[in-house]
Amino acid sequence: MANNYMANCQAHWKGITPDEVADYYSNWADTQQYDQDLEPGVYNGPVIIADEMANSFLDCRDNIRIIDIACGTGRVGEELAHYGFKQIDGLDPSAGMLKQCQQKGIYKKLYQEFCSDNTLPVEDGVYDCAVVSGGMGEGHIPCSGLQEMCRIVKPGGMVLIVMRKEYLQYVGEYTERLEPIIEKMEHENKWELLERREVSNYSFNRDGVLFKMKVKKNTVDHISALESLPKKIPA
Ligand SMILES: C[S@@+](CC[C@H](N)C(=O)[O-])C[C@H]1O[C@@H](n2cnc3c(N)ncnc32)[C@H](O)[C@@H]1O
């Protein structure tokens, strides 16, 4: 099996903890291999999300405030910059990935944080848009992170997530939870699901799924959407 495929699998083994995920990515970035292993064509999440942003914001792109959650080495920022987006902040727990990201000189502000059930050091409704490419997976952003994404985006703004489609089935944290929570937040009038679209060749020739939500209200009750859903299925 190809080395880059194996390198990616090792970031996603069943039972990997959030700290192990962050450390794994730091080591991967330190070898300077992440961007090479997941080059465009192999991993297309950043291009998919940037294309979606460009289609969603036709004008005044340089004023759109974006937070790239799970920004990693900044691949999404690079793609967004090609389209003229300039106000881009990033958030990621991995020091090694953030170091590479900083060197690209695209992001205004970088936060070393996990997006999870913790309150991020960001005010309510700061951003026009939150984007996530590749941040969902085993041990990665849990379902509770959706609440924070919603909270930090202003009403009328958007949350865009692209992820590998099969993770909806076999990542226990997401199975029968991630999509129900997106729907429940819609019923609670926190956001509207504008689109759920399957995308081909998201990474390693596997299909992806893109979720696009329009934020309605960011005064989020942190637990309500999670409470009535099944708990995470044990590994
Ligand atoms: C496959 S990389 C994607 C990086 C970048 N978005 C890209 O498309 O190249 C996954 C990233 O998710 C980050 N990550 C993992 N768990 C996270 C969490 N709970 N909150 C935010 N980022 C997380 C990792 O540190 C890693 O940088």
The ligand as a Gaussian input file, in Angstrom:
#p B3LYP/6-31G(d) Opt

LIG

0 1
 C       -6.216000      16.010000       7.444000
 S       -5.645000      17.406000       8.347000
 C       -6.480000      18.705000       7.467000
 C       -5.704000      19.989000       7.507000
 C       -6.172000      21.047000       6.529000
 N       -7.529000      21.488000       6.813000
 C       -6.084000      20.540000       5.119000
 O       -7.139000      20.418000       4.481000
 O       -4.968000      20.241000       4.660000
 C       -6.595000      17.317000       9.847000
 C       -6.289000      18.420000      10.829000
 O       -7.296000      18.394000      11.844000
 C       -6.694000      18.822000      13.033000
 N       -7.570000      18.451000      14.157000
 C       -7.714000      17.242000      14.722000
 N       -8.604000      17.305000      15.743000
 C       -9.024000      18.586000      15.798000
 C       -9.950000      19.287000      16.637000
 N      -10.620000      18.674000      17.629000
 N      -10.141000      20.599000      16.415000
 C       -9.488000      21.230000      15.419000
 N       -8.617000      20.619000      14.595000
 C       -8.384000      19.320000      14.784000
 C       -5.339000      18.123000      13.002000
 O       -4.416000      18.679000      13.921000
 C       -4.951000      18.303000      11.538000
 O       -4.173000      19.458000      11.354000

